Amino acid sequence: MTLIELIQSGASQLRDAQVAFGHGTTNAFDEAAWLVLWCLGEPLSRSVDPVSEDPDSIAEQSVLAAAVARVQALFDERIRTRVPAAYLTHEAWLQGVPFYVDARCIVPRSLIAELLVEGGIDYWLTPSTRRVLDLCTGNGSLAVLAAMVYPDTEVTGSDLSPDALAVAQINLQKHALQERVSLLVSDGLKAPELLARGPFDLILCNPPYVNALSMAALPAEYRAEPALALAGGSDGMDFVRTLLASALPHLSEIGVLVLEIGHERAHFEVAFPRLDAVWLATSAGEDQVLLVTRETLLAQSGASVHDGRASNQASK
């Protein structure tokens, strides 16, 4: 059997089993190629296009029977367990950077990663941007990418889950960033140590934001991830409400907050009808990641106080 035949066979099995994708791949062929190359110890960058003119293509390479059996066992496990492929390989890639991952944290897939790498938020930063917080850091991928993209910054990664932070520590060591990225257990912004490390010039946050109805309908692959990192309450905004209400003391005078909310823009705008957020363009569109400046939060805070006083006056 050739390598491309093995991939095509695996893709057919994945399609027939109706497994769900979205944890690094979006379709059966790409996931099959990932699993085959990983199992055979081949770099994921190798070409597997059978009609490619790339001289390095390994599509027609023969695969020994013992290796075919190992690959088939991996496909069988993927189909039987319905867990993300990244949990089987203990590897996930984000913007071309490899990260260790296991079931203690969600598989990294944040759109904020592409904004960091492609400069999508640079306009709102200044030469004085020095302190970065990755809130809900999970496996630490955004903290690592921020440290790579902005080499003059000090980065803090925080998460409520000590288990997730243990995975993040593995990734700091993997990328030799222990000296520039520190980790902290914190329920949102509640840890007193965060005030001591701030104020921050940039806060990144990919929080739990999936609303209750969507949580109930998630495929098994997503239910295999820690619900703590996904579920955002009835409208998905529970964590976000607390975050925006408590962010001001943690932002410097030039501080900005970059927040991912997935497909919850409608719920966000109902929850924060007066917040003048900037919606950032990503490969998934312009309604999944937003940016809020410190000035905007100050204005929102003032408006909230004013609205409260007006309500009190009206009730007298």
KEPALUM-186207 format. One record per residue (C-alpha): residue number from 1; residue in three letters; chain; x, y, z. Coordinates in nm, 4 decimals. Layout:
% KEPALUM-186207
 seq type mol        x        y        z
 NUM  Ala   A        X        Y        Z
...
//
This chain:
% KEPALUM-186207
 seq type mol        x        y        z
   1  Met   A   0.0000   0.0000   0.0000
   2  Thr   A   0.1266   0.3494  -0.0831
   3  Leu   A   0.1096   0.6370   0.1590
   4  Ile   A  -0.1555   0.8206  -0.0412
   5  Glu   A  -0.3694   0.5045  -0.0536
   6  Leu   A  -0.3381   0.4747   0.3235
   7  Ile   A  -0.4483   0.8364   0.3680
   8  Gln   A  -0.7401   0.7941   0.1291
   9  Ser   A  -0.8507   0.4786   0.3092
  10  Gly   A  -0.8351   0.6564   0.6448
  11  Ala   A  -1.0260   0.9555   0.5121
  12  Ser   A  -1.2991   0.7260   0.3858
  13  Gln   A  -1.3234   0.5595   0.7276
  14  Leu   A  -1.3450   0.8933   0.9063
  15  Arg   A  -1.6181   1.0154   0.6712
  16  Asp   A  -1.8177   0.6942   0.7041
  17  Ala   A  -1.7937   0.7132   1.0834
  18  Gln   A  -1.9098   1.0782   1.0731
  19  Val   A  -1.6468   1.1965   1.3170
  20  Ala   A  -1.6401   1.5696   1.3866
  21  Phe   A  -1.3502   1.7956   1.2926
  22  Gly   A  -1.2406   2.1406   1.4032
  23  His   A  -0.9434   2.0637   1.6274
  24  Gly   A  -0.6684   2.1429   1.3795
  25  Thr   A  -0.8326   2.0116   1.0636
  26  Thr   A  -1.1632   2.0794   0.8914
  27  Asn   A  -1.2081   1.7706   0.6738
  28  Ala   A  -1.1472   1.3957   0.6609
  29  Phe   A  -0.8552   1.4000   0.4159
  30  Asp   A  -0.6512   1.6532   0.6120
  31  Glu   A  -0.7105   1.4692   0.9388
  32  Ala   A  -0.6203   1.1355   0.7824
  33  Ala   A  -0.3010   1.2856   0.6400
  34  Trp   A  -0.2142   1.4277   0.9819
  35  Leu   A  -0.2660   1.0947   1.1573
  36  Val   A  -0.0754   0.8962   0.8947
  37  Leu   A   0.2238   1.1305   0.8823
  38  Trp   A   0.2386   1.1539   1.2616
  39  Cys   A   0.2161   0.7778   1.3047
  40  Leu   A   0.4908   0.7196   1.0469
  41  Gly   A   0.7137   0.9883   1.1971
  42  Glu   A   0.7022   1.2022   0.8842
  43  Pro   A   0.7034   1.5853   0.9044
  44  Leu   A   0.3584   1.7321   0.8549
  45  Ser   A   0.5101   1.9635   0.5934
  46  Arg   A   0.5808   1.6734   0.3549
  47  Ser   A   0.3725   1.6776   0.0365
  48  Val   A   0.1156   1.3998   0.0017
  49  Asp   A  -0.0360   1.5225  -0.3246
  50  Pro   A  -0.0170   1.2324  -0.5744
  51  Val   A  -0.0107   1.4713  -0.8729
  52  Ser   A   0.2349   1.7133  -0.7179
  53  Glu   A   0.5525   1.8022  -0.9046
  54  Asp   A   0.7233   1.8501  -0.5710
  55  Pro   A   1.0289   1.6228  -0.5780
  56  Asp   A   0.9941   1.5766  -0.2014
  57  Ser   A   0.6428   1.4353  -0.2283
  58  Ile   A   0.6057   1.1020  -0.0515
  59  Ala   A   0.2565   1.0257  -0.1800
  60  Glu   A   0.3629   0.7161  -0.3735
  61  Gln   A   0.5996   0.5898  -0.1061
  62  Ser   A   0.5305   0.2285  -0.0082
  63  Val   A   0.4270   0.1628   0.3513
  64  Leu   A   0.5270  -0.1628   0.5193
  65  Ala   A   0.2512  -0.3876   0.6508
  66  Ala   A   0.3523  -0.3353   1.0144
  67  Ala   A   0.3291   0.0419   0.9708
  68  Val   A  -0.0081   0.0079   0.7987
  69  Ala   A  -0.1313  -0.1865   1.1001
  70  Arg   A  -0.0133   0.0882   1.3395
  71  Val   A  -0.1896   0.3528   1.1345
  72  Gln   A  -0.5081   0.1477   1.1170
  73  Ala   A  -0.5045   0.1063   1.4944
  74  Leu   A  -0.4806   0.4836   1.5279
  75  Phe   A  -0.7782   0.5359   1.2940
  76  Asp   A  -0.9730   0.2761   1.4916
  77  Glu   A  -0.8976   0.4595   1.8168
  78  Arg   A  -0.9983   0.7951   1.6693
  79  Ile   A  -1.3318   0.6534   1.5552
  80  Arg   A  -1.3995   0.4474   1.8677
  81  Thr   A  -1.3174   0.7128   2.1280
  82  Arg   A  -1.4436   1.0202   1.9390
  83  Val   A  -1.1742   1.2325   2.1014
  84  Pro   A  -0.9879   1.5030   1.9064
  85  Ala   A  -0.6927   1.3727   1.7074
  86  Ala   A  -0.4684   1.6128   1.8987
  87  Tyr   A  -0.5328   1.4171   2.2176
  88  Leu   A  -0.4109   1.1014   2.0432
  89  Thr   A  -0.0970   1.2609   1.8979
  90  His   A  -0.0397   1.4978   2.1939
  91  Glu   A   0.0403   1.7642   1.9382
  92  Ala   A  -0.1454   2.0630   1.7983
  93  Trp   A  -0.0245   2.3293   1.5583
  94  Leu   A  -0.1204   2.6949   1.5707
  95  Gln   A   0.0137   2.9342   1.3079
  96  Gly   A   0.2836   2.6845   1.2201
  97  Val   A   0.4021   2.6471   1.5801
  98  Pro   A   0.3751   2.3056   1.7501
  99  Phe   A   0.2292   2.2713   2.0985
 100  Tyr   A   0.1935   1.9813   2.3372
 101  Val   A  -0.1679   1.9099   2.4281
 102  Asp   A  -0.3659   1.6533   2.6240
 103  Ala   A  -0.7121   1.6188   2.7780
 104  Arg   A  -0.6272   1.8557   3.0645
 105  Cys   A  -0.6921   2.1528   2.8332
 106  Ile   A  -0.8861   2.2323   2.5185
 107  Val   A  -0.7143   2.1911   2.1830
 108  Pro   A  -0.5723   2.5339   2.0861
 109  Arg   A  -0.7500   2.6911   1.7887
 110  Ser   A  -0.7957   3.0566   1.8828
 111  Leu   A  -0.8348   3.3093   1.6036
 112  Ile   A  -0.6338   3.5492   1.8188
 113  Ala   A  -0.3279   3.3497   1.7136
 114  Glu   A  -0.3550   3.4659   1.3528
 115  Leu   A  -0.4079   3.8255   1.4641
 116  Leu   A  -0.0854   3.8067   1.6650
 117  Val   A   0.1206   3.6515   1.3872
 118  Glu   A  -0.0248   3.8604   1.1039
 119  Gly   A  -0.0103   4.1914   1.2909
 120  Gly   A  -0.3863   4.2320   1.3140
 121  Ile   A  -0.3718   4.4179   1.6462
 122  Asp   A  -0.0436   4.6052   1.6012
 123  Tyr   A  -0.2254   4.9286   1.5116
 124  Trp   A  -0.3555   4.9560   1.8691
 125  Leu   A  -0.0191   4.8877   2.0310
 126  Thr   A   0.2673   5.1311   2.0901
 127  Pro   A   0.6449   5.1100   2.1359
 128  Ser   A   0.5673   5.1232   2.5087
 129  Thr   A   0.3699   4.7971   2.5030
 130  Arg   A   0.5625   4.5830   2.7496
 131  Arg   A   0.3264   4.3803   2.9700
 132  Val   A   0.0964   4.1192   2.8183
 133  Leu   A  -0.1611   3.9001   2.9906
 134  Asp   A  -0.3039   3.5879   2.8292
 135  Leu   A  -0.6169   3.5269   3.0337
 136  Cys   A  -0.7617   3.1726   3.0157
 137  Thr   A  -0.4300   3.0616   2.8705
 138  Gly   A  -0.5095   2.6887   2.8601
 139  Asn   A  -0.2060   2.5134   2.7135
 140  Gly   A  -0.0249   2.8468   2.6893
 141  Ser   A  -0.0271   2.8741   2.3110
 142  Leu   A  -0.1312   3.2401   2.2903
 143  Ala   A   0.1163   3.3340   2.5632
 144  Val   A   0.3933   3.1595   2.3693
 145  Leu   A   0.2961   3.3236   2.0403
 146  Ala   A   0.2733   3.6678   2.2027
 147  Ala   A   0.6218   3.6242   2.3472
 148  Met   A   0.7521   3.5211   2.0050
 149  Val   A   0.5820   3.8041   1.8162
 150  Tyr   A   0.6653   4.0735   2.0725
 151  Pro   A   1.0168   3.9866   2.1951
 152  Asp   A   1.0430   4.2967   2.4171
 153  Thr   A   0.7427   4.2041   2.6316
 154  Glu   A   0.6904   4.0202   2.9575
 155  Val   A   0.3999   3.7773   2.9317
 156  Thr   A   0.1792   3.6334   3.2039
 157  Gly   A  -0.0473   3.3380   3.1341
 158  Ser   A  -0.3296   3.2766   3.3799
 159  Asp   A  -0.5973   3.0118   3.4084
 160  Leu   A  -0.8391   2.8785   3.6663
 161  Ser   A  -0.7237   2.5216   3.6004
 162  Pro   A  -0.3930   2.4065   3.7549
 163  Asp   A  -0.4095   2.1070   3.5190
 164  Ala   A  -0.4172   2.3348   3.2145
 165  Leu   A  -0.1274   2.5371   3.3540
 166  Ala   A   0.0751   2.2171   3.3918
 167  Val   A   0.0334   2.1679   3.0170
 168  Ala   A   0.1244   2.5326   2.9565
 169  Gln   A   0.4458   2.4809   3.1523
 170  Ile   A   0.5389   2.1974   2.9169
 171  Asn   A   0.4982   2.4351   2.6234
 172  Leu   A   0.7051   2.7081   2.7851
 173  Gln   A   0.9854   2.4558   2.8227
 174  Lys   A   0.9295   2.3276   2.4694
 175  His   A   0.9881   2.6765   2.3317
 176  Ala   A   1.2472   2.7864   2.5916
 177  Leu   A   1.0322   3.0742   2.7180
 178  Gln   A   1.0360   3.0055   3.0925
 179  Glu   A   1.2306   3.3277   3.1543
 180  Arg   A   0.9852   3.5523   2.9685
 181  Val   A   0.6486   3.3898   3.0330
 182  Ser   A   0.5172   3.3281   3.3832
 183  Leu   A   0.2070   3.1312   3.4803
 184  Leu   A  -0.0491   3.2034   3.7476
 185  Val   A  -0.3632   3.0337   3.8792
 186  Ser   A  -0.6466   3.2850   3.8715
 187  Asp   A  -1.0238   3.2801   3.8446
 188  Gly   A  -1.0532   3.5460   3.5780
 189  Leu   A  -0.8855   3.8595   3.7113
 190  Lys   A  -0.9419   3.7768   4.0780
 191  Ala   A  -0.5899   3.6717   4.1789
 192  Pro   A  -0.4237   3.9579   4.3747
 193  Glu   A  -0.0936   3.8753   4.2046
 194  Leu   A  -0.2336   4.0013   3.8737
 195  Leu   A  -0.2574   4.3547   4.0076
 196  Ala   A   0.1030   4.3296   4.1189
 197  Arg   A   0.2164   4.2133   3.7742
 198  Gly   A   0.0138   4.4758   3.5903
 199  Pro   A  -0.1209   4.6995   3.4750
 200  Phe   A  -0.1109   4.5311   3.1374
 201  Asp   A  -0.0715   4.7008   2.8017
 202  Leu   A  -0.2356   4.4093   2.6215
 203  Ile   A  -0.4798   4.1532   2.7554
 204  Leu   A  -0.5640   3.8558   2.5342
 205  Cys   A  -0.8590   3.6388   2.6266
 206  Asn   A  -1.0190   3.3368   2.4620
 207  Pro   A  -1.2682   3.2614   2.7417
 208  Pro   A  -1.5446   3.0066   2.7876
 209  Tyr   A  -1.8206   3.1548   2.5712
 210  Val   A  -2.0364   2.8708   2.4347
 211  Asn   A  -2.4020   2.9250   2.5228
 212  Ala   A  -2.6047   2.6524   2.6946
 213  Leu   A  -2.8029   2.5425   2.3891
 214  Ser   A  -2.4873   2.5126   2.1803
 215  Met   A  -2.3109   2.3229   2.4591
 216  Ala   A  -2.5918   2.0658   2.4607
 217  Ala   A  -2.5535   2.0142   2.0851
 218  Leu   A  -2.1733   1.9800   2.0716
 219  Pro   A  -2.0303   1.6709   1.8993
 220  Ala   A  -1.8507   1.4142   2.1133
 221  Glu   A  -1.5077   1.5512   2.0156
 222  Tyr   A  -1.5894   1.8844   2.1783
 223  Arg   A  -1.7507   1.7210   2.4805
 224  Ala   A  -1.4190   1.5398   2.5347
 225  Glu   A  -1.2614   1.8771   2.6153
 226  Pro   A  -1.2868   2.0341   2.9634
 227  Ala   A  -1.6314   2.1946   2.9878
 228  Leu   A  -1.4797   2.4555   3.2203
 229  Ala   A  -1.2985   2.6034   2.9204
 230  Leu   A  -1.6045   2.6062   2.6941
 231  Ala   A  -1.9319   2.6698   2.8788
 232  Gly   A  -2.0256   3.0344   2.9175
 233  Gly   A  -2.3700   3.0072   3.0752
 234  Ser   A  -2.7143   3.0483   2.9223
 235  Asp   A  -2.6083   3.3142   2.6699
 236  Gly   A  -2.2341   3.2435   2.6734
 237  Met   A  -2.1554   3.5752   2.8379
 238  Asp   A  -2.1107   3.4831   3.2061
 239  Phe   A  -1.7315   3.5066   3.2062
 240  Val   A  -1.7313   3.8024   2.9670
 241  Arg   A  -1.9589   4.0071   3.1939
 242  Thr   A  -1.7265   3.9568   3.4887
 243  Leu   A  -1.4200   4.0290   3.2759
 244  Leu   A  -1.5427   4.3580   3.1334
 245  Ala   A  -1.6675   4.4710   3.4738
 246  Ser   A  -1.3283   4.4099   3.6341
 247  Ala   A  -1.0771   4.4846   3.3555
 248  Leu   A  -1.0131   4.8576   3.4081
 249  Pro   A  -0.7726   4.8330   3.7048
 250  His   A  -0.5689   4.5804   3.5077
 251  Leu   A  -0.5225   4.7939   3.1949
 252  Ser   A  -0.2515   5.0557   3.1599
 253  Glu   A  -0.3174   5.3987   3.0101
 254  Ile   A  -0.2383   5.2519   2.6659
 255  Gly   A  -0.4021   4.9175   2.7411
 256  Val   A  -0.6279   4.7223   2.5069
 257  Leu   A  -0.8261   4.4016   2.5528
 258  Val   A  -0.8585   4.1492   2.2692
 259  Leu   A  -1.1486   3.9109   2.3268
 260  Glu   A  -1.2674   3.6093   2.1296
 261  Ile   A  -1.6373   3.5190   2.1498
 262  Gly   A  -1.6830   3.2729   1.8624
 263  His   A  -2.0338   3.2734   1.7184
 264  Glu   A  -2.1824   3.4665   2.0093
 265  Arg   A  -2.1826   3.8207   1.8663
 266  Ala   A  -2.5621   3.8490   1.8874
 267  His   A  -2.5553   3.7562   2.2555
 268  Phe   A  -2.2613   3.9896   2.3134
 269  Glu   A  -2.4399   4.2879   2.1636
 270  Val   A  -2.7508   4.2200   2.3700
 271  Ala   A  -2.5397   4.1977   2.6842
 272  Phe   A  -2.3329   4.5106   2.6019
 273  Pro   A  -2.5501   4.7328   2.3793
 274  Arg   A  -2.3506   5.0507   2.4498
 275  Leu   A  -1.9991   4.9122   2.4289
 276  Asp   A  -1.8151   5.0568   2.1292
 277  Ala   A  -1.6049   4.7524   2.0400
 278  Val   A  -1.3807   4.7190   1.7344
 279  Trp   A  -1.4502   4.3959   1.5456
 280  Leu   A  -1.1334   4.2482   1.3992
 281  Ala   A  -1.1078   4.0725   1.0634
 282  Thr   A  -0.9979   3.7080   1.0811
 283  Ser   A  -1.0101   3.4086   0.8490
 284  Ala   A  -1.3485   3.3264   1.0073
 285  Gly   A  -1.4970   3.6706   0.9382
 286  Glu   A  -1.5304   3.9960   1.1303
 287  Asp   A  -1.7645   3.8954   1.4103
 288  Gln   A  -1.5707   3.6538   1.6307
 289  Val   A  -1.2898   3.8608   1.7830
 290  Leu   A  -1.3223   4.2129   1.9209
 291  Leu   A  -1.0937   4.4749   2.0665
 292  Val   A  -1.1795   4.7189   2.3447
 293  Thr   A  -0.9562   5.0066   2.4514
 294  Arg   A  -0.9203   5.1310   2.8060
 295  Glu   A  -1.0899   5.4540   2.7004
 296  Thr   A  -1.3888   5.2587   2.5737
 297  Leu   A  -1.4193   5.0722   2.9031
 298  Leu   A  -1.3955   5.4017   3.0909
 299  Ala   A  -1.6751   5.5434   2.8787
 300  Gln   A  -1.8816   5.2287   2.9315
 301  Ser   A  -1.8225   5.2493   3.3045
 302  Gly   A  -1.9326   5.6116   3.3095
 303  Ala   A  -2.2399   5.5340   3.1021
 304  Ser   A  -2.3326   5.2501   3.3352
 305  Val   A  -2.3060   5.4787   3.6372
 306  His   A  -2.5083   5.7474   3.4618
 307  Asp   A  -2.7751   5.4981   3.3549
 308  Gly   A  -2.7961   5.3689   3.7105
 309  Arg   A  -2.8451   5.7180   3.8516
 310  Ala   A  -3.1075   5.7922   3.5897
 311  Ser   A  -3.2913   5.4737   3.6816
 312  Asn   A  -3.2792   5.5634   4.0485
 313  Gln   A  -3.4149   5.9124   3.9785
 314  Ala   A  -3.6944   5.7689   3.7662
 315  Ser   A  -3.7988   5.5311   4.0416
 316  Lys   A  -3.8313   5.8067   4.3043
//
